[in-house]
Amino acid sequence: MLIVKEVSKKFDGREKYADYKISFTANDGEVIGVVGPNGAGKTTLLRMLGGILQPTDGKIMFDDQTFQENETEIKKNIGYLSENTQIYKAFTTYEFLNMCCDIYSIDKKDRDKRINNILKKLKIENLSNQRIEHLSTGQSQKVNIARLLIHNPKYYILDEVTNGLDIMSSEIIARFVKEEKKNNKVVIYSTHHMEEIESICDRLLIINEGKVIENDTVENILKKTKKKNLREAFFEIIGGDSL
């Protein structure tokens, strides 16, 4: 379980908080969608959840532990990926994943089987011996997903991971999220694509100007706003215009 208690972030030299007193809980086996306008504070929040940024105030707890108490163990259980995550282009896919095994101290006798199973699961066995510099954007992102699976984390933090991907690549990522939910993992999923939220998320956080202005299921949000789809409901909640 992930518990976020009144977490705020204020950067040096800034008057306004990037995020202010954000609170929510993500249960095991739950996918939480995070949406909001550009500059709303989504990426700042996800970076704090991933341990990349430290909150100014508040507490983030992973199974009753905080980064301050057990940072190394918590980070071993996090898989973090954003649209801008870069990987080593000079490596082949297999070499890169083998390096990730080194980082997470995966037993050498289990590596081949683990890497090959992941490549098969993501349908990218054909990329095993290809250099990453020769891969398309979608193929590179699939390799990044493979990287997340190497150490079998409990928590996934995914920030705009389908941006720029074709429909087939996006679908593979959606299936990956659904499968990990069945495995009782916690997934925090930020995106601008409302159809992805409706398809894979159990609950939705809408963030605007650094604050959570809605935290509910998609079904309840549609009922409250009396809208037919999440896109229209989103504009209704933030005070925008669906046109």
Stockholm file with secondary structure:
# STOCKHOLM 1.0

chainA/1-243         MLIVKEVSKKFDGREKYADYKISFTANDGEVIGVVGPNGAGKTTLLRMLGGILQPTDGKIMFDDQTFQENETEIKKNIGYLSENTQIYKAFTTYEFLNMCCDIYSIDKKDRDKRINNILKKLKIENLSNQRIEHLSTGQSQKVNIARLLIHNPKYYILDEVTNGLDIMSSEIIARFVKEEKKNNKVVIYSTHHMEEIESICDRLLIINEGKVIENDTVENILKKTKKKNLREAFFEIIGGDSL
#=GR chainA/1-243 SS CEEEEEEEECCTTCSSCSEEEEEEEECTTCEEEEECSTTSSHHHHHHHHTTSSCCSEEEEEETTBCHHHHHHHHHHTEEEEETTCCCCTTSBHHHHHHHHHHHTTCCHHHHHHHHHHHHHHTTCGGGTTSBGGGSCHHHHHHHHHHHHHHTCCSEEEEESTTTTCCHHHHHHHHHHHHHHHHTTCEEEEECSCHHHHHHHCSEEEEEETTEEEEEECHHHHHHHHTCSSHHHHHHHHHTCCCC
#=GC SS_cons         CEEEEEEEECCTTCSSCSEEEEEEEECTTCEEEEECSTTSSHHHHHHHHTTSSCCSEEEEEETTBCHHHHHHHHHHTEEEEETTCCCCTTSBHHHHHHHHHHHTTCCHHHHHHHHHHHHHHTTCGGGTTSBGGGSCHHHHHHHHHHHHHHTCCSEEEEESTTTTCCHHHHHHHHHHHHHHHHTTCEEEEECSCHHHHHHHCSEEEEEETTEEEEEECHHHHHHHHTCSSHHHHHHHHHTCCCC
//
